[in-house]
Amino acid sequence: NRAVGQRIGQGETLEEILATTPQVAEGVGTTKSIYNLAKKLGVDMPITNEVYSVLFRRKDARKAVYRLMTRSYKGE
């Protein structure tokens, strides 16, 4: 998981990373599962949403962090 995150941060796509990584990156599949479950149940999970966007929608990781850090406060 750490190696995947580092490589995403260096600009590689998830497809490139998974094609060249011999190990299983458990967090990738887990992110997709949690994202889909949260959507199904109507649960707001901002961190999961941003990680999903970076991994599966090729959103910029820096922008994802910015969106998380500048979002409105609310009771959680």
C-alpha positions in Angstrom: 0.0 0.0 0.0 2.8 2.4 0.8 4.6 1.7 -2.4 1.4 2.2 -4.4 0.8 5.6 -2.7 4.3 6.7 -3.4 4.1 5.8 -7.0 0.7 7.5 -7.4 2.3 10.6 -5.9 5.1 10.4 -8.5 2.6 10.5 -11.3 2.2 6.8 -12.3 -1.3 5.5 -13.0 -2.8 2.7 -11.0 -2.8 0.5 -14.1 0.9 1.0 -14.5 1.6 0.3 -10.9 -0.5 -2.9 -10.7 1.1 -4.2 -13.9 4.6 -3.9 -12.5 4.0 -4.8 -8.8 4.4 -8.4 -7.9 2.8 -7.9 -4.5 -0.9 -7.5 -3.7 -1.9 -4.0 -2.8 -4.8 -4.8 -0.5 -5.8 -1.2 -0.1 -6.7 -0.8 -3.7 -9.5 -3.4 -3.6 -10.5 -2.4 -0.1 -10.9 1.2 -1.2 -13.2 0.2 -4.0 -15.3 -2.0 -1.7 -15.6 0.6 1.0 -16.4 3.3 -1.5 -19.2 1.2 -3.1 -20.6 0.2 0.3 -20.6 3.8 1.6 -22.5 4.9 -1.5 -25.0 2.1 -1.2 -25.7 2.9 2.5 -25.6 6.7 2.0 -22.6 7.2 4.4 -20.4 10.2 3.8 -16.7 9.1 3.8 -14.6 12.0 2.5 -11.2 10.4 2.8 -12.4 7.2 1.1 -14.1 9.4 -1.6 -10.8 11.2 -2.3 -8.7 8.1 -2.3 -11.1 6.4 -4.7 -11.0 9.5 -7.0 -7.2 9.4 -7.0 -7.0 5.7 -7.7 -9.9 5.1 -10.1 -10.7 8.4 -11.6 -7.1 9.7 -12.0 -7.7 12.8 -9.9 -4.6 14.7 -8.8 -3.5 13.6 -5.3 -2.5 17.1 -4.3 -5.9 18.4 -5.2 -7.5 15.5 -3.2 -5.5 16.5 -0.1 -6.5 20.2 -0.6 -10.2 19.3 -0.9 -10.0 17.3 2.3 -8.1 20.0 4.2 -10.4 22.8 3.1 -13.8 21.2 3.3 -16.4 22.5 5.7 -16.3 21.4 9.3 -19.1 19.2 10.6 -19.7 16.8 13.4 -18.3 13.4 12.7 
